[in-house]
Amino acid sequence: MNRIPAWPRTILKRARAAISASLLVLLAGACNINQGGPPEPAPSAPVAFPYPPFEIRTDVAVPLQPPLLDAARFALQVTVDSRLSNDPDEGDLYQRYRSQIAPEIDNPGIRIPDIYVGQTGGALQRAVAARELPDGAIEVSICLYDTPGLYAMKKDGELVKPPGGSDGLWRPKVKWTAQKAAVGPAPTGPRWLLMNSGVLLDITEQEMSAVCGPFRPDPFIQRPPEPTAATPPATPR
C-alpha cells in the first residue's frame, strides 16, 4: 500500500499582499516616529500544528495486467494530486496536477485562502476495476474511503471534521498519448494523461455500495490521530 503524504502547509497567494502590507507598516511606523507615538506591536507567531499531516493511501485491490495496471496506478496518483492540490496553500502541487491533465478539463478557479491551521488524519483510495474504452482511453474505478478520516484544526486549537471528507466513487479516464497537457512543454513522447476526472457527483449510496462495498476496509476506523506534540492553548475568539 502506498502512502502519499500531504505537503507542508504554507500561506498561498499572499506574497503580493504581504509586500503591500509591509510597505504600509513601514509608512505607519515612520508616522509614529515623527509623532512620538508608541511602536506597533509585533505580529503574533503562527499557531503550531501538533498533529501528523493528512495523508492518502492508495492500492490496487484487483489483479490487473499492463496496460490496465499502469493506468490504474497513474489514475490513483493523479487523483490524489487532485485532492491534495485543492488545498489553497499547495500551489506547486496544483501546477504539477495541471501538468498531468488534458487542457479540456483544466479549470483554474479562484483559490480561497485556507481557514485552518492544518489537516490531519487520512483516507484510502482503492482501484477496484479498469477497462479499455473504444477510443483507447482506460476508465479506472476508484473507491474513496474516509478512513481514519479528514480532520482540521482551527486557529483556536479546536480539531473539527470539515466538509469534504466522505466516501465516494470516481471513474477517471486516462490515456497513453503524446497530447499536450494543460500546462508545461510539449511532451517528447507518449505518457499517461488524465482525460476526464470522473468525479461522480450524482451517484446514489446504493450504487456506490454495490461497487465499493466488497472492497471496504475492515475494520473501518474513524478517529483522529494522537497529537505528536502538545496541543497549543486556545486563543481568544
C-alpha positions as YAML, in Angstrom:
chain: A
units: angstrom
residues:
- id: 1
  name: MET
  ca: [0.00, 0.00, 0.00]
- id: 2
  name: ASN
  ca: [1.39, 3.40, -0.98]
- id: 3
  name: ARG
  ca: [1.36, 6.36, 1.36]
- id: 4
  name: ILE
  ca: [1.21, 9.81, -0.18]
- id: 5
  name: PRO
  ca: [1.74, 12.47, 2.48]
- id: 6
  name: ALA
  ca: [0.18, 15.90, 2.38]
- id: 7
  name: TRP
  ca: [2.72, 18.59, 1.78]
- id: 8
  name: PRO
  ca: [3.72, 21.23, 4.40]
- id: 9
  name: ARG
  ca: [1.12, 23.91, 4.68]
- id: 10
  name: THR
  ca: [2.10, 27.48, 3.88]
- id: 11
  name: ILE
  ca: [0.10, 30.59, 3.16]
- id: 12
  name: LEU
  ca: [-0.67, 30.71, -0.57]
- id: 13
  name: LYS
  ca: [-1.07, 33.71, -2.81]
- id: 14
  name: ARG
  ca: [-0.28, 36.27, -0.13]
- id: 15
  name: ALA
  ca: [3.16, 37.39, -1.28]
- id: 16
  name: ARG
  ca: [1.81, 40.44, -3.08]
- id: 17
  name: ALA
  ca: [-0.48, 41.30, -0.20]
- id: 18
  name: ALA
  ca: [2.37, 40.78, 2.26]
- id: 19
  name: ILE
  ca: [4.61, 43.20, 0.34]
- id: 20
  name: SER
  ca: [1.85, 45.80, 0.28]
- id: 21
  name: ALA
  ca: [1.19, 45.28, 3.97]
- id: 22
  name: SER
  ca: [4.90, 45.63, 4.74]
- id: 23
  name: LEU
  ca: [5.03, 48.96, 2.92]
- id: 24
  name: LEU
  ca: [2.01, 50.16, 4.88]
- id: 25
  name: VAL
  ca: [3.63, 49.11, 8.15]
- id: 26
  name: LEU
  ca: [6.82, 50.97, 7.23]
- id: 27
  name: LEU
  ca: [4.85, 54.09, 6.38]
- id: 28
  name: ALA
  ca: [2.81, 53.83, 9.56]
- id: 29
  name: GLY
  ca: [5.98, 53.27, 11.58]
- id: 30
  name: ALA
  ca: [7.53, 56.39, 10.09]
- id: 31
  name: CYS
  ca: [4.46, 58.41, 11.03]
- id: 32
  name: ASN
  ca: [4.57, 57.06, 14.57]
- id: 33
  name: ILE
  ca: [8.23, 58.02, 14.94]
- id: 34
  name: ASN
  ca: [7.56, 61.52, 13.69]
- id: 35
  name: GLN
  ca: [4.62, 61.89, 16.03]
- id: 36
  name: GLY
  ca: [6.35, 60.29, 19.02]
- id: 37
  name: GLY
  ca: [3.69, 57.54, 19.26]
- id: 38
  name: PRO
  ca: [4.24, 54.04, 20.66]
- id: 39
  name: PRO
  ca: [5.71, 51.39, 18.33]
- id: 40
  name: GLU
  ca: [3.44, 48.94, 16.57]
- id: 41
  name: PRO
  ca: [3.02, 45.61, 18.43]
- id: 42
  name: ALA
  ca: [4.92, 42.66, 16.98]
- id: 43
  name: PRO
  ca: [2.78, 40.27, 14.90]
- id: 44
  name: SER
  ca: [1.69, 37.12, 16.68]
- id: 45
  name: ALA
  ca: [3.58, 33.91, 15.90]
- id: 46
  name: PRO
  ca: [1.78, 31.32, 13.75]
- id: 47
  name: VAL
  ca: [-0.06, 28.61, 15.64]
- id: 48
  name: ALA
  ca: [1.89, 25.35, 15.77]
- id: 49
  name: PHE
  ca: [0.19, 22.27, 14.30]
- id: 50
  name: PRO
  ca: [0.63, 19.38, 16.76]
- id: 51
  name: TYR
  ca: [-0.71, 16.54, 14.57]
- id: 52
  name: PRO
  ca: [0.81, 14.41, 11.80]
- id: 53
  name: PRO
  ca: [-0.07, 15.67, 8.30]
- id: 54
  name: PHE
  ca: [-3.06, 14.34, 6.39]
- id: 55
  name: GLU
  ca: [-2.15, 11.50, 4.03]
- id: 56
  name: ILE
  ca: [-3.90, 9.49, 1.34]
- id: 57
  name: ARG
  ca: [-3.03, 5.81, 0.97]
- id: 58
  name: THR
  ca: [-3.52, 4.03, -2.35]
- id: 59
  name: ASP
  ca: [-3.65, 0.47, -3.61]
- id: 60
  name: VAL
  ca: [-4.95, -1.70, -6.43]
- id: 61
  name: ALA
  ca: [-7.40, -4.23, -4.99]
- id: 62
  name: VAL
  ca: [-7.88, -6.46, -8.05]
- id: 63
  name: PRO
  ca: [-5.44, -8.35, -10.29]
- id: 64
  name: LEU
  ca: [-4.66, -6.30, -13.41]
- id: 65
  name: GLN
  ca: [-2.14, -6.64, -16.22]
- id: 66
  name: PRO
  ca: [-0.45, -3.83, -18.17]
- id: 67
  name: PRO
  ca: [-1.58, -1.51, -19.58]
- id: 68
  name: LEU
  ca: [-4.59, -1.62, -17.22]
- id: 69
  name: LEU
  ca: [-2.34, -1.89, -14.16]
- id: 70
  name: ASP
  ca: [-0.19, 1.06, -15.25]
- id: 71
  name: ALA
  ca: [-3.32, 3.08, -15.99]
- id: 72
  name: ALA
  ca: [-4.76, 2.29, -12.57]
- id: 73
  name: ARG
  ca: [-1.57, 3.34, -10.79]
- id: 74
  name: PHE
  ca: [-1.42, 6.61, -12.72]
- id: 75
  name: ALA
  ca: [-5.10, 7.29, -12.10]
- id: 76
  name: LEU
  ca: [-4.58, 6.77, -8.37]
- id: 77
  name: GLN
  ca: [-1.60, 9.11, -8.29]
- id: 78
  name: VAL
  ca: [-3.18, 11.91, -10.31]
- id: 79
  name: THR
  ca: [-6.46, 11.78, -8.37]
- id: 80
  name: VAL
  ca: [-4.51, 12.03, -5.12]
- id: 81
  name: ASP
  ca: [-2.76, 15.10, -6.54]
- id: 82
  name: SER
  ca: [-6.18, 16.45, -7.47]
- id: 83
  name: ARG
  ca: [-7.49, 16.09, -3.92]
- id: 84
  name: LEU
  ca: [-4.41, 17.40, -2.14]
- id: 85
  name: SER
  ca: [-3.97, 20.33, -4.52]
- id: 86
  name: ASN
  ca: [-7.45, 21.55, -3.60]
- id: 87
  name: ASP
  ca: [-5.71, 22.93, -0.52]
- id: 88
  name: PRO
  ca: [-5.18, 26.60, -1.48]
- id: 89
  name: ASP
  ca: [-1.75, 26.50, 0.17]
- id: 90
  name: GLU
  ca: [-0.47, 23.86, -2.27]
- id: 91
  name: GLY
  ca: [0.39, 25.97, -5.31]
- id: 92
  name: ASP
  ca: [3.29, 23.83, -6.56]
- id: 93
  name: LEU
  ca: [1.28, 20.62, -6.24]
- id: 94
  name: TYR
  ca: [-1.61, 22.24, -8.10]
- id: 95
  name: GLN
  ca: [0.67, 23.10, -11.03]
- id: 96
  name: ARG
  ca: [2.02, 19.54, -11.04]
- id: 97
  name: TYR
  ca: [-1.55, 18.25, -11.23]
- id: 98
  name: ARG
  ca: [-2.29, 20.56, -14.17]
- id: 99
  name: SER
  ca: [0.80, 19.22, -15.97]
- id: 100
  name: GLN
  ca: [-0.81, 15.75, -15.97]
- id: 101
  name: ILE
  ca: [-4.28, 16.62, -17.27]
- id: 102
  name: ALA
  ca: [-5.76, 17.39, -20.68]
- id: 103
  name: PRO
  ca: [-6.43, 21.08, -21.47]
- id: 104
  name: GLU
  ca: [-10.13, 20.34, -21.93]
- id: 105
  name: ILE
  ca: [-10.59, 19.57, -18.23]
- id: 106
  name: ASP
  ca: [-8.36, 22.36, -16.90]
- id: 107
  name: ASN
  ca: [-10.41, 24.79, -14.86]
- id: 108
  name: PRO
  ca: [-8.17, 27.00, -12.73]
- id: 109
  name: GLY
  ca: [-10.52, 28.92, -10.47]
- id: 110
  name: ILE
  ca: [-10.10, 31.34, -7.61]
- id: 111
  name: ARG
  ca: [-8.22, 29.70, -4.75]
- id: 112
  name: ILE
  ca: [-9.67, 30.86, -1.45]
- id: 113
  name: PRO
  ca: [-7.23, 31.23, 1.48]
- id: 114
  name: ASP
  ca: [-7.32, 28.39, 3.98]
- id: 115
  name: ILE
  ca: [-9.22, 28.93, 7.23]
- id: 116
  name: TYR
  ca: [-7.49, 26.06, 9.05]
- id: 117
  name: VAL
  ca: [-4.07, 25.81, 10.66]
- id: 118
  name: GLY
  ca: [-3.53, 22.29, 9.35]
- id: 119
  name: GLN
  ca: [-5.16, 18.99, 8.38]
- id: 120
  name: THR
  ca: [-4.58, 15.53, 9.82]
- id: 121
  name: GLY
  ca: [-5.93, 12.01, 9.55]
- id: 122
  name: GLY
  ca: [-6.05, 10.05, 6.34]
- id: 123
  name: ALA
  ca: [-8.04, 8.45, 3.54]
- id: 124
  name: LEU
  ca: [-7.77, 5.40, 1.31]
- id: 125
  name: GLN
  ca: [-8.15, 5.43, -2.47]
- id: 126
  name: ARG
  ca: [-8.52, 1.94, -3.90]
- id: 127
  name: ALA
  ca: [-8.64, 0.98, -7.58]
- id: 128
  name: VAL
  ca: [-11.25, -1.77, -7.90]
- id: 129
  name: ALA
  ca: [-11.70, -2.08, -11.68]
- id: 130
  name: ALA
  ca: [-10.28, -0.91, -15.01]
- id: 131
  name: ARG
  ca: [-11.47, -1.28, -18.59]
- id: 132
  name: GLU
  ca: [-10.34, -0.09, -22.01]
- id: 133
  name: LEU
  ca: [-12.76, 2.15, -23.92]
- id: 134
  name: PRO
  ca: [-13.31, 2.22, -27.70]
- id: 135
  name: ASP
  ca: [-11.31, 5.46, -28.06]
- id: 136
  name: GLY
  ca: [-8.22, 3.89, -26.45]
- id: 137
  name: ALA
  ca: [-8.68, 5.57, -23.07]
- id: 138
  name: ILE
  ca: [-8.84, 3.46, -19.92]
- id: 139
  name: GLU
  ca: [-11.52, 4.01, -17.30]
- id: 140
  name: VAL
  ca: [-10.47, 3.20, -13.74]
- id: 141
  name: SER
  ca: [-12.99, 2.77, -10.91]
- id: 142
  name: ILE
  ca: [-11.55, 4.25, -7.71]
- id: 143
  name: CYS
  ca: [-13.29, 3.94, -4.35]
- id: 144
  name: LEU
  ca: [-12.61, 6.71, -1.84]
- id: 145
  name: TYR
  ca: [-12.82, 5.63, 1.80]
- id: 146
  name: ASP
  ca: [-12.80, 8.27, 4.53]
- id: 147
  name: THR
  ca: [-10.71, 6.28, 6.99]
- id: 148
  name: PRO
  ca: [-9.42, 7.18, 9.51]
- id: 149
  name: GLY
  ca: [-10.96, 10.43, 8.29]
- id: 150
  name: LEU
  ca: [-10.08, 14.03, 7.48]
- id: 151
  name: TYR
  ca: [-9.74, 16.40, 10.44]
- id: 152
  name: ALA
  ca: [-8.65, 20.03, 10.56]
- id: 153
  name: MET
  ca: [-7.52, 22.33, 13.35]
- id: 154
  name: LYS
  ca: [-8.96, 25.81, 13.64]
- id: 155
  name: LYS
  ca: [-6.91, 28.78, 14.78]
- id: 156
  name: ASP
  ca: [-8.24, 28.43, 18.32]
- id: 157
  name: GLY
  ca: [-6.79, 24.90, 18.54]
- id: 158
  name: GLU
  ca: [-10.10, 23.04, 18.14]
- id: 159
  name: LEU
  ca: [-9.95, 19.90, 15.99]
- id: 160
  name: VAL
  ca: [-13.02, 19.54, 13.74]
- id: 161
  name: LYS
  ca: [-14.21, 17.35, 10.87]
- id: 162
  name: PRO
  ca: [-14.66, 19.75, 7.94]
- id: 163
  name: PRO
  ca: [-16.92, 19.24, 4.92]
- id: 164
  name: GLY
  ca: [-15.41, 17.24, 2.09]
- id: 165
  name: GLY
  ca: [-14.23, 14.17, 3.95]
- id: 166
  name: SER
  ca: [-16.57, 11.37, 2.85]
- id: 167
  name: ASP
  ca: [-16.66, 8.11, 0.90]
- id: 168
  name: GLY
  ca: [-17.04, 8.32, -2.85]
- id: 169
  name: LEU
  ca: [-16.60, 6.65, -6.24]
- id: 170
  name: TRP
  ca: [-14.66, 8.20, -9.10]
- id: 171
  name: ARG
  ca: [-14.20, 6.83, -12.62]
- id: 172
  name: PRO
  ca: [-11.32, 8.82, -14.13]
- id: 173
  name: LYS
  ca: [-10.35, 8.23, -17.75]
- id: 174
  name: VAL
  ca: [-6.64, 8.19, -18.60]
- id: 175
  name: LYS
  ca: [-4.87, 7.74, -21.92]
- id: 176
  name: TRP
  ca: [-1.38, 6.87, -23.18]
- id: 177
  name: THR
  ca: [-0.84, 9.80, -25.52]
- id: 178
  name: ALA
  ca: [1.56, 12.48, -26.74]
- id: 179
  name: GLN
  ca: [-1.15, 15.14, -26.43]
- id: 180
  name: LYS
  ca: [-0.02, 18.31, -24.70]
- id: 181
  name: ALA
  ca: [-1.11, 18.80, -21.09]
- id: 182
  name: ALA
  ca: [-2.89, 21.85, -19.69]
- id: 183
  name: VAL
  ca: [0.45, 23.40, -18.66]
- id: 184
  name: GLY
  ca: [4.09, 22.69, -19.41]
- id: 185
  name: PRO
  ca: [6.09, 21.97, -22.56]
- id: 186
  name: ALA
  ca: [5.01, 19.60, -25.30]
- id: 187
  name: PRO
  ca: [5.95, 16.01, -24.43]
- id: 188
  name: THR
  ca: [8.75, 14.26, -26.30]
- id: 189
  name: GLY
  ca: [6.69, 11.07, -26.49]
- id: 190
  name: PRO
  ca: [3.53, 9.41, -25.19]
- id: 191
  name: ARG
  ca: [2.82, 9.23, -21.46]
- id: 192
  name: TRP
  ca: [-0.29, 8.88, -19.31]
- id: 193
  name: LEU
  ca: [-2.64, 11.86, -19.29]
- id: 194
  name: LEU
  ca: [-5.86, 12.38, -17.36]
- id: 195
  name: MET
  ca: [-8.64, 12.97, -19.90]
- id: 196
  name: ASN
  ca: [-11.61, 13.11, -17.51]
- id: 197
  name: SER
  ca: [-11.65, 13.39, -13.72]
- id: 198
  name: GLY
  ca: [-14.60, 11.01, -13.49]
- id: 199
  name: VAL
  ca: [-15.97, 12.54, -10.29]
- id: 200
  name: LEU
  ca: [-19.47, 11.07, -9.87]
- id: 201
  name: LEU
  ca: [-21.49, 13.73, -8.09]
- id: 202
  name: ASP
  ca: [-24.93, 12.24, -8.68]
- id: 203
  name: ILE
  ca: [-24.20, 8.64, -7.68]
- id: 204
  name: THR
  ca: [-26.51, 7.16, -5.04]
- id: 205
  name: GLU
  ca: [-25.41, 5.42, -1.86]
- id: 206
  name: GLN
  ca: [-26.79, 2.15, -3.22]
- id: 207
  name: GLU
  ca: [-24.83, 2.44, -6.49]
- id: 208
  name: MET
  ca: [-21.62, 3.31, -4.67]
- id: 209
  name: SER
  ca: [-22.09, 0.49, -2.16]
- id: 210
  name: ALA
  ca: [-22.57, -2.05, -4.96]
- id: 211
  name: VAL
  ca: [-19.13, -1.19, -6.38]
- id: 212
  name: CYS
  ca: [-17.15, -0.22, -3.28]
- id: 213
  name: GLY
  ca: [-18.82, -2.27, -0.56]
- id: 214
  name: PRO
  ca: [-16.93, -5.52, -1.32]
- id: 215
  name: PHE
  ca: [-13.59, -3.68, -1.04]
- id: 216
  name: ARG
  ca: [-14.38, -1.60, 2.04]
- id: 217
  name: PRO
  ca: [-11.57, -1.86, 4.64]
- id: 218
  name: ASP
  ca: [-12.38, -3.79, 7.80]
- id: 219
  name: PRO
  ca: [-12.17, -2.52, 10.46]
- id: 220
  name: PHE
  ca: [-13.33, 0.85, 9.15]
- id: 221
  name: ILE
  ca: [-11.65, 3.20, 11.62]
- id: 222
  name: GLN
  ca: [-12.89, 6.77, 12.05]
- id: 223
  name: ARG
  ca: [-10.93, 8.76, 14.59]
- id: 224
  name: PRO
  ca: [-8.26, 11.45, 14.50]
- id: 225
  name: PRO
  ca: [-4.64, 10.55, 15.22]
- id: 226
  name: GLU
  ca: [-2.96, 11.33, 18.51]
- id: 227
  name: PRO
  ca: [-1.02, 14.61, 18.56]
- id: 228
  name: THR
  ca: [2.72, 14.39, 18.04]
- id: 229
  name: ALA
  ca: [3.28, 17.47, 20.21]
- id: 230
  name: ALA
  ca: [1.48, 19.38, 22.92]
- id: 231
  name: THR
  ca: [-1.73, 20.96, 21.69]
- id: 232
  name: PRO
  ca: [-1.34, 24.76, 21.71]
- id: 233
  name: PRO
  ca: [-3.53, 26.72, 24.14]
- id: 234
  name: ALA
  ca: [-6.75, 28.10, 22.72]
- id: 235
  name: THR
  ca: [-6.57, 31.68, 21.53]
- id: 236
  name: PRO
  ca: [-9.32, 34.21, 22.26]
- id: 237
  name: ARG
  ca: [-12.03, 34.28, 19.63]
...
